[in-house]
Amino acid sequence: MAIQNKATDIMFGSIVKYNISENSSNFSKTASIGFGGYYRIGDGIIPKVQLQWDSFALGMSYDVNSSELSAASRSRGGFEISLKYVSQNSVFGNQSKARFF
């Protein structure tokens, strides 16, 4: 959620990751690919693909308007690229990892 002056931007979504490689020694890194998307309430949808290697994630998404702003953008969205770093030394530690069997 983002709030700026009188504007409020609320989004929700999820990414499902598939592990390409697991840590098998101290020298190998975990790699995964993720697919998902987000919904911005009353304004748009954002499908996303993400590649993660160890603590870095590179994502590519396409932001599409579904509100009255789609007339101004002629229903064309925009590509977005993201680079994310996930610290292994968080305040909460590395205790909670979701595992599905």
DSSP file (Angstrom, degrees, kcal/mol; ACC not computed):
  #  RESIDUE AA STRUCTURE BP1 BP2  ACC     N-H-->O    O-->H-N    N-H-->O    O-->H-N    TCO  KAPPA ALPHA  PHI   PSI    X-CA   Y-CA   Z-CA
    1    1 A M              0   0    0      0, 0.0     2,-0.4     0, 0.0     9,-0.2   0.000 360.0 360.0 360.0 135.9    0.0    0.0    0.0
    2    2 A A  E     -A    9   0A   0      7,-2.6     7,-3.2     2,-0.0     2,-0.4  -0.991 360.0-168.8-128.3 136.6    1.2    3.5   -0.9
    3    3 A I  E     +A    8   0A   0     -2,-0.4     2,-0.4     5,-0.2     5,-0.2  -0.991  11.3 167.5-127.4 126.8   -0.2    6.8    0.2
    4    4 A Q  E >   -A    7   0A   0      3,-2.6     3,-2.5    -2,-0.4     2,-0.2  -0.942  65.6 -51.4-141.4 117.5    0.7   10.1   -1.2
    5    5 A N  T 3  S-     0   0    0     -2,-0.4     0, 0.0     1,-0.3     0, 0.0  -0.390 123.8 -19.8  51.8-116.9   -1.3   13.2   -0.5
    6    6 A K  T 3  S+     0   0    0     -2,-0.2     2,-0.4    -3,-0.1    -1,-0.3   0.447 118.1  98.6 -97.4  -1.0   -4.9   12.2   -1.3
    7    7 A A  E <   -A    4   0A   0     -3,-2.5    -3,-2.6     2,-0.0     2,-0.4  -0.715  50.8-170.4 -92.3 135.6   -3.9    9.2   -3.5
    8    8 A T  E     -A    3   0A   0     -2,-0.4     2,-0.5    -5,-0.2    -5,-0.2  -0.993   4.0-166.3-126.1 131.4   -4.0    5.7   -2.2
    9    9 A D  E     -A    2   0A   0     -7,-3.2    -7,-2.6    -2,-0.4     2,-0.5  -0.959   8.2-178.5-121.4 111.6   -2.5    2.7   -4.1
   10   10 A I        +     0   0    0     -2,-0.5    31,-2.4    31,-0.3     2,-0.3  -0.951   6.4 173.2-116.0 126.2   -3.4   -0.8   -2.8
   11   11 A M  E     +B   40   0B   0     -2,-0.5     2,-0.3    29,-0.2    29,-0.2  -0.946   8.4 179.8-128.8 149.3   -2.0   -3.9   -4.5
   12   12 A F  E     +B   39   0B   0     27,-1.9    27,-3.0    -2,-0.3     2,-0.3  -0.989  21.6 118.1-144.5 153.4   -2.1   -7.6   -3.7
   13   13 A G  E     -B   38   0B   0     -2,-0.3     2,-0.3    25,-0.3    25,-0.2  -0.979  36.5-126.0 175.4-170.4   -0.7  -10.6   -5.5
   14   14 A S  E     -B   37   0B   0     23,-2.0    23,-2.0    -2,-0.3     2,-0.4  -0.991   4.2-142.4-160.0 157.9    1.7  -13.5   -5.3
   15   15 A I  E     -B   36   0B   0     -2,-0.3     2,-0.5    21,-0.2    21,-0.2  -0.999  12.7-150.2-128.2 132.2    4.6  -15.2   -7.0
   16   16 A V  E     -B   35   0B   0     19,-2.9    19,-2.2    -2,-0.4     2,-0.3  -0.903  18.9-154.9-102.2 124.7    5.0  -19.0   -7.2
   17   17 A K  E     -B   34   0B   0     -2,-0.5     2,-0.5    17,-0.2    17,-0.3  -0.778  10.8-159.7-105.4 144.9    8.6  -20.1   -7.4
   18   18 A Y  E     -B   33   0B   0     15,-3.0    15,-2.2    -2,-0.3     2,-0.4  -0.989  24.4-127.6-118.8 122.0   10.1  -23.3   -8.8
   19   19 A N  E     -B   32   0B   0     -2,-0.5    13,-0.3    13,-0.2     3,-0.1  -0.546  23.0-176.9 -72.8 126.2   13.6  -24.2   -7.6
   20   20 A I  E    S+     0   0B   0     11,-2.6     2,-0.3    -2,-0.4    12,-0.2   0.832  73.7   7.3 -87.8 -39.6   16.0  -24.9  -10.4
   21   21 A S  E     -B   31   0B   0     10,-1.6    10,-1.4     7,-0.0    -1,-0.3  -0.990  68.5-145.1-143.0 150.9   18.9  -25.9   -8.2
   22   22 A E        -     0   0    0     -2,-0.3     2,-0.5     8,-0.2     7,-0.1  -0.724  36.1 -91.7-109.2 159.9   19.3  -26.5   -4.4
   23   23 A N        +     0   0    0     -2,-0.3     3,-0.1     1,-0.2     6,-0.1  -0.620  50.3 160.9 -68.5 120.6   22.2  -25.8   -2.1
   24   24 A S        +     0   0    0     -2,-0.5     2,-0.3     1,-0.3    -1,-0.2   0.525  65.4   4.3-117.8 -13.9   24.3  -29.0   -2.2
   25   25 A S  S >  S-     0   0    0      3,-0.1     3,-0.5     1,-0.0    -1,-0.3  -0.918  85.2 -90.1-154.0 179.0   27.6  -27.5   -0.9
   26   26 A N  T 3  S+     0   0    0     -2,-0.3    -3,-0.0     1,-0.2    -1,-0.0   0.676 122.3  53.5 -69.3 -15.9   29.0  -24.3    0.4
   27   27 A F  T 3  S+     0   0    0      2,-0.0     2,-0.3     0, 0.0    -1,-0.2   0.646  92.9  79.2 -97.7 -16.1   30.0  -23.3   -3.1
   28   28 A S    <   -     0   0    0     -3,-0.5     2,-0.3    -6,-0.0    -3,-0.1  -0.647  65.9-146.8 -94.8 152.8   26.6  -23.7   -4.9
   29   29 A K        -     0   0    0     -2,-0.3     2,-0.3    -6,-0.1    -2,-0.0  -0.829  20.6-107.6-115.9 153.1   23.8  -21.2   -4.8
   30   30 A T        -     0   0    0     -2,-0.3    24,-3.4    -7,-0.1     2,-0.4  -0.626  36.4-172.0 -79.6 135.9   20.1  -21.7   -4.9
   31   31 A A  E     +BC  21  53B   0    -10,-1.4   -11,-2.6    -2,-0.3   -10,-1.6  -0.976   8.4 167.3-128.8 144.5   18.3  -20.6   -8.1
   32   32 A S  E     -BC  19  52B   0     20,-2.6    20,-2.9    -2,-0.4     2,-0.4  -0.981  25.7-141.2-150.6 161.1   14.6  -20.4   -8.9
   33   33 A I  E     -BC  18  51B   0    -15,-2.2   -15,-3.0    -2,-0.3     2,-0.4  -0.980  22.2-163.0-123.4 139.8   12.2  -19.0  -11.4
   34   34 A G  E     -BC  17  50B   0     16,-3.3    16,-2.6    -2,-0.4     2,-0.4  -0.949  10.1-169.4-128.9 146.0    8.9  -17.5  -10.4
   35   35 A F  E     +BC  16  49B   0    -19,-2.2   -19,-2.9    -2,-0.4     2,-0.3  -0.984  34.0 102.8-129.1 141.1    5.6  -16.7  -12.1
   36   36 A G  E     -BC  15  48B   0     12,-2.1    12,-3.0    -2,-0.4     2,-0.3  -0.955  40.5-133.4 178.5-158.6    2.8  -14.6  -10.7
   37   37 A G  E     -BC  14  47B   0    -23,-2.0   -23,-2.0    -2,-0.3     2,-0.3  -0.988   7.2-127.9-173.4 173.3    1.1  -11.3  -10.8
   38   38 A Y  E     -BC  13  46B   0      8,-1.8     8,-2.5    -2,-0.3     2,-0.5  -0.925  10.1-145.0-133.6 155.9   -0.5   -8.5   -8.8
   39   39 A Y  E     -BC  12  45B   0    -27,-3.0   -27,-1.9    -2,-0.3     2,-0.7  -0.992   8.2-153.0-123.9 123.6   -3.8   -6.6   -8.9
   40   40 A R  E >>  -BC  11  44B   0      4,-2.9     3,-2.6    -2,-0.5     4,-2.0  -0.875  37.4-108.6 -95.7 116.2   -3.9   -2.9   -8.2
   41   41 A I  T 34 S-     0   0    0    -31,-2.4   -31,-0.3    -2,-0.7     4,-0.0  -0.179  92.7  -9.0 -55.0 121.7   -7.4   -2.2   -6.8
   42   42 A G  T 34 S+     0   0    0      1,-0.1    -1,-0.3     2,-0.1    -3,-0.0   0.527 132.9  60.0  73.3   8.4   -9.5   -0.4   -9.3
   43   43 A D  T <4 S-     0   0    0     -3,-2.6    23,-4.0     1,-0.3    24,-1.0   0.679  97.2 -36.5-138.5 -35.9   -6.7    0.3  -11.7
   44   44 A G  E  <  -CD  40  65B   0     -4,-2.0    -4,-2.9    21,-0.3     2,-0.3  -1.000  37.4-107.3-178.8 173.3   -4.8   -2.6  -13.2
   45   45 A I  E     -CD  39  64B   0     19,-1.7    19,-2.5    -2,-0.3    -6,-0.2  -0.921  19.9-163.0-123.0 151.6   -3.2   -6.0  -13.4
   46   46 A I  E     -C   38   0B   0     -8,-2.5    -8,-1.8    -2,-0.3    17,-0.2  -0.829   2.6-163.2-139.0  95.7    0.5   -6.8  -13.4
   47   47 A P  E     -C   37   0B   0      0, 0.0    15,-1.7     0, 0.0     2,-0.3  -0.548  20.3-166.6 -74.3 148.1    1.8  -10.2  -14.6
   48   48 A K  E     -CE  36  61B   0    -12,-3.0   -12,-2.1    13,-0.2     2,-0.4  -0.992  24.0-165.0-143.6 144.7    5.4  -10.9  -13.5
   49   49 A V  E     -CE  35  60B   0     11,-2.4    11,-2.9    -2,-0.3     2,-0.4  -0.987  19.3-172.1-122.7 137.0    8.3  -13.3  -14.2
   50   50 A Q  E     -CE  34  59B   0    -16,-2.6   -16,-3.3    -2,-0.4     2,-0.5  -0.995  15.2-161.5-137.5 132.4   11.2  -13.4  -11.7
   51   51 A L  E     -CE  33  58B   0      7,-2.9     7,-3.1    -2,-0.4     2,-0.4  -0.951  16.0-168.1-108.1 129.1   14.6  -15.2  -11.7
   52   52 A Q  E     +CE  32  57B   0    -20,-2.9   -20,-2.6    -2,-0.5     2,-0.4  -0.967  12.3 179.8-122.7 135.0   16.3  -15.5   -8.4
   53   53 A W  E >   -CE  31  56B   0      3,-2.8     3,-2.3    -2,-0.4     2,-0.3  -0.962  65.7 -52.4-133.1 114.6   19.9  -16.5   -7.7
   54   54 A D  T 3  S-     0   0    0    -24,-3.4   -25,-0.0    -2,-0.4   -22,-0.0  -0.401 125.2 -13.2  55.2-115.8   21.0  -16.7   -4.1
   55   55 A S  T 3  S+     0   0    0     -2,-0.3    31,-2.9    -3,-0.1     2,-0.4   0.434 121.6  84.6 -95.8   0.3   20.0  -13.3   -2.6
   56   56 A F  E <   -EF  53  85B   0     -3,-2.3    -3,-2.8    29,-0.2     2,-0.4  -0.850  52.9-172.0-109.6 139.8   19.3  -11.5   -5.9
   57   57 A A  E     -EF  52  84B   0     27,-2.5    27,-2.8    -2,-0.4     2,-0.5  -0.996   5.9-163.8-130.9 128.5   16.1  -11.5   -7.8
   58   58 A L  E     -EF  51  83B   0     -7,-3.1    -7,-2.9    -2,-0.4     2,-0.3  -0.955  17.9-174.1-111.5 122.0   15.6  -10.0  -11.3
   59   59 A G  E     -EF  50  82B   0     23,-2.7    23,-2.4    -2,-0.5     2,-0.4  -0.858  17.5-165.2-120.7 151.9   12.0   -9.5  -12.3
   60   60 A M  E     +EF  49  81B   0    -11,-2.9   -11,-2.4    -2,-0.3     2,-0.3  -0.993  19.4 167.9-133.7 128.3   10.2   -8.4  -15.4
   61   61 A S  E     -EF  48  80B   0     19,-2.6    19,-2.6    -2,-0.4     2,-0.4  -0.862  29.1-137.7-134.9 167.8    6.5   -7.3  -15.4
   62   62 A Y  E     - F   0  79B   0    -15,-1.7     2,-0.6    -2,-0.3    17,-0.2  -0.960  17.1-151.3-132.2 112.9    4.0   -5.7  -17.6
   63   63 A D  E     - F   0  78B   0     15,-2.7    15,-1.7    -2,-0.4     2,-0.5  -0.758  15.2-172.9 -91.2 117.8    1.7   -3.1  -16.0
   64   64 A V  E     -D   45   0B   0    -19,-2.5   -19,-1.7    -2,-0.6     2,-0.2  -0.948  17.2-135.3-116.2 126.7   -1.7   -2.8  -17.7
   65   65 A N  E     +D   44   0B   0     -2,-0.5   -21,-0.3   -21,-0.2   -22,-0.1  -0.554  24.5 172.4 -76.0 140.6   -4.3   -0.1  -16.8
   66   66 A S        +     0   0    0    -23,-4.0   -22,-0.2    -2,-0.2    -1,-0.1   0.241  57.1  81.2-126.0   8.3   -8.0   -1.2  -16.4
   67   67 A S  S >  S-     0   0    0    -24,-1.0     3,-2.0     1,-0.0     4,-0.2  -0.212 106.8 -74.3 -99.2-168.0   -9.3    2.1  -15.1
   68   68 A E  G >  S+     0   0    0      1,-0.3     3,-1.1     2,-0.2     4,-0.5   0.665 124.6  73.9 -64.5 -14.8  -10.4    5.3  -16.9
   69   69 A L  G 3> S+     0   0    0      1,-0.2     4,-1.8     2,-0.2     3,-0.4   0.655  74.7  80.5 -71.0 -14.2   -6.6    6.0  -17.4
   70   70 A S  G <4>S+     0   0    0     -3,-2.0     5,-2.4     1,-0.2     4,-0.5   0.786  85.0  60.1 -64.6 -25.1   -6.6    3.2  -20.1
   71   71 A A  T <45S+     0   0    0     -3,-1.1     3,-0.4    -4,-0.2    -1,-0.2   0.906 106.2  46.4 -65.8 -40.6   -8.0    5.8  -22.5
   72   72 A A  T  45S+     0   0    0     -4,-0.5    -2,-0.2    -3,-0.4    -1,-0.2   0.854 118.5  40.6 -69.6 -34.9   -5.0    8.0  -22.0
   73   73 A S  T ><5S-     0   0    0     -4,-1.8     3,-1.8     0, 0.0    -1,-0.2   0.424 107.7-125.3 -92.7   2.1   -2.6    5.1  -22.4
   74   74 A R  T 3 5 -     0   0    0     -4,-0.5    -3,-0.2    -3,-0.4    -4,-0.1   0.836  65.1 -66.8  55.5  35.7   -4.6    3.6  -25.3
   75   75 A S  T 3 <S+     0   0    0     -5,-2.4     2,-0.5     1,-0.2    -1,-0.3   0.652 104.3 133.9  60.1  18.1   -4.8    0.3  -23.3
   76   76 A R    <   -     0   0    0     -3,-1.8    -1,-0.2    -6,-0.3   -11,-0.2  -0.828  41.2-156.0 -94.8 136.0   -1.1   -0.1  -23.7
   77   77 A G        -     0   0    0     -2,-0.5     2,-0.4   -13,-0.1   -13,-0.2  -0.036  12.7-113.1 -91.6-160.6    0.8   -1.1  -20.6
   78   78 A G  E     -F   63   0B   0    -15,-1.7   -15,-2.7    -2,-0.0     2,-0.2  -0.998  16.8-121.4-143.0 137.1    4.4   -0.6  -19.7
   79   79 A F  E     -F   62   0B   0     -2,-0.4     2,-0.4   -17,-0.2   -17,-0.2  -0.521  29.2-166.9 -73.4 142.3    7.3   -3.0  -19.1
   80   80 A E  E     -F   61   0B   0    -19,-2.6   -19,-2.6    -2,-0.2     2,-0.4  -0.992   7.3-160.7-131.8 139.7    8.9   -2.8  -15.7
   81   81 A I  E     -F   60   0B   0     -2,-0.4     2,-0.4   -21,-0.2   -21,-0.2  -0.968  11.7-171.6-119.9 135.8   12.2   -4.3  -14.6
   82   82 A S  E     -F   59   0B   0    -23,-2.4   -23,-2.7    -2,-0.4     2,-0.4  -0.962  14.2-163.9-129.9 147.3   13.1   -4.8  -11.0
   83   83 A L  E     -F   58   0B   0     -2,-0.4     2,-0.4   -25,-0.2   -25,-0.2  -0.997  17.5-174.3-127.1 125.1   16.2   -5.9   -9.1
   84   84 A K  E     -F   57   0B   0    -27,-2.8   -27,-2.5    -2,-0.4     2,-0.5  -0.949  15.0-158.2-126.1 140.1   15.8   -7.0   -5.5
   85   85 A Y  E     -F   56   0B   0     -2,-0.4     2,-0.6   -29,-0.2   -29,-0.2  -0.978   7.9-160.1-114.9 126.8   18.3   -8.0   -2.8
   86   86 A V        -     0   0    0    -31,-2.9     2,-0.2    -2,-0.5     4,-0.0  -0.928  17.3-136.5-108.8 113.7   17.1  -10.2    0.0
   87   87 A S        -     0   0    0     -2,-0.6     3,-0.3     1,-0.1    -2,-0.0  -0.461   6.1-153.8 -71.1 135.9   19.3  -10.0    3.1
   88   88 A Q  S    S+     0   0    0      1,-0.2     2,-0.4    -2,-0.2    -1,-0.1   0.580  91.0  64.5 -81.7 -11.0   20.1  -13.3    4.8
   89   89 A N  S    S+     0   0    0      4,-0.1    -1,-0.2     5,-0.0    -2,-0.1  -0.507  74.4 159.2-110.2  60.6   20.7  -11.3    8.0
   90   90 A S    >   -     0   0    0     -2,-0.4     3,-0.9    -3,-0.3     4,-0.1  -0.275  56.0-106.7 -80.0 169.9   17.2  -10.0    8.6
   91   91 A V  T 3  S+     0   0    0      1,-0.2    -1,-0.1     2,-0.1     3,-0.1   0.847 122.2  45.7 -61.4 -35.5   15.8   -8.9   12.0
   92   92 A F  T >  S-     0   0    0      1,-0.3     3,-0.6     4,-0.0    -1,-0.2   0.453 108.1-133.7 -90.4  -1.7   13.7  -12.0   12.2
   93   93 A G  T <   -     0   0    0     -3,-0.9    -1,-0.3     1,-0.2     3,-0.3  -0.236  35.0 -68.2  77.7-172.2   16.5  -14.4   11.2
   94   94 A N  T 3  S+     0   0    0      1,-0.2    -1,-0.2    -3,-0.1     3,-0.1  -0.161  94.1 115.1-108.0  36.7   16.2  -17.1    8.6
   95   95 A Q    <   +     0   0    0     -3,-0.6     2,-0.9     1,-0.2    -1,-0.2   0.840  59.4  63.9 -81.4 -35.4   13.9  -19.3   10.7
   96   96 A S        +     0   0    0     -3,-0.3     2,-0.5    -4,-0.1    -1,-0.2  -0.795  56.2 156.9-103.0 104.8   10.7  -19.3    8.6
   97   97 A K        -     0   0    0     -2,-0.9     2,-0.3    -3,-0.1    -3,-0.0  -0.992  37.7-130.9-122.8 124.7   11.0  -21.0    5.2
   98   98 A A        -     0   0    0     -2,-0.5     2,-0.4     2,-0.0    -2,-0.0  -0.582  27.6-175.4 -75.8 131.5    8.0  -22.3    3.5
   99   99 A R        -     0   0    0     -2,-0.3     2,-0.5     0, 0.0    -2,-0.0  -0.996   9.3-162.8-129.6 133.3    8.5  -25.8    2.3
  100  100 A F              0   0    0     -2,-0.4    -2,-0.0     1,-0.1     0, 0.0  -0.955 360.0 360.0-117.0 132.8    6.0  -27.8    0.2
  101  101 A F              0   0    0     -2,-0.5    -1,-0.1     0, 0.0     0, 0.0   0.387 360.0 360.0-112.9 360.0    6.2  -31.6   -0.1
